């Protein structure tokens, strides 16, 4: 009986902390209700690999011609995620994260990634805070992130 009480006490303590049940995982589609269904071209052997050396972030891939997000994923700190089967076209990444003060930030890449017909391979983006990085982004609004 003491073991059962200890188990339930431990379970209640665990439920009282957000890390036990509210933590997202890499690859999770946390905004599938706010973005259109994913677009993939299984005839394309293409990818976009995100290496996240910073804090947790949500990355969305936007088609520059249509302005629609084709795929998105939550990526935990110090983890890597690979978007696969990127269709033919030009794309940019949009980013959303929350800072240590609880403020949400939204940014969009200033350069595009192009995927051609019958292309093999892709791009690798390393998200790492540096003073003079080689990737430039612009601030966008929350509405622009979800458009």
Helices and strands as residue ranges (DSSP letters): H 2-16, H 18-21, E 45-52, E 57-63, E 69-75, E 79-84, E 89-98, E 104-109, E 113-115, E 120-127, E 137-139, H 142-146
